[in-house]
């Protein structure tokens, strides 16, 4: 699995110009089962994505399709980790806290 930490390289107005396209990219990856959870940092200086288990090469190819990457709006630090534990009801807990 991977933890992706995004840091914005451009002002918020420039980030916002590409936000709709970035969200469409995220939607495609959720539909494909690639992304598990994501959201902005607080304060909004970037974001976080947690992925399903996939090869690093596949993830690198996927991330080239992110409008934030293509437009130079954000840079990602990609951390690989081995998920060995999880909370029961993890997804239900996310929904309950919306």
ChimeraX attribute file (.defattr): number of C-alpha atoms within 10 A of each C-alpha:
attribute: neighborCount
match mode: 1-to-1
recipient: residues
	/A:1	18
	/A:2	21
	/A:3	18
	/A:4	18
	/A:5	19
	/A:6	21
	/A:7	18
	/A:8	18
	/A:9	15
	/A:10	14
	/A:11	10
	/A:12	13
	/A:13	9
	/A:14	15
	/A:15	21
	/A:16	13
	/A:17	12
	/A:18	15
	/A:19	15
	/A:20	12
	/A:21	14
	/A:22	18
	/A:23	14
	/A:24	13
	/A:25	17
	/A:26	18
	/A:27	13
	/A:28	13
	/A:29	16
	/A:30	16
	/A:31	9
	/A:32	9
	/A:33	12
	/A:34	18
	/A:35	19
	/A:36	14
	/A:37	15
	/A:38	16
	/A:39	11
	/A:40	14
	/A:41	13
	/A:42	8
	/A:43	7
	/A:44	11
	/A:45	16
	/A:46	20
	/A:47	18
	/A:48	18
	/A:49	18
	/A:50	19
	/A:51	20
	/A:52	16
	/A:53	17
	/A:54	11
	/A:55	10
	/A:56	13
	/A:57	8
	/A:58	9
	/A:59	16
	/A:60	11
	/A:61	10
	/A:62	13
	/A:63	15
	/A:64	11
	/A:65	12
	/A:66	19
	/A:67	20
	/A:68	25
	/A:69	15
	/A:70	11
	/A:71	12
	/A:72	14
	/A:73	22
	/A:74	20
	/A:75	15
	/A:76	18
	/A:77	11
	/A:78	17
	/A:79	11
	/A:80	13
	/A:81	10
	/A:82	8
	/A:83	10
	/A:84	5
	/A:85	6
	/A:86	7
	/A:87	7
	/A:88	8
	/A:89	9
	/A:90	9
	/A:91	11
	/A:92	9
	/A:93	11
	/A:94	10
	/A:95	9
	/A:96	7
	/A:97	6
	/A:98	5
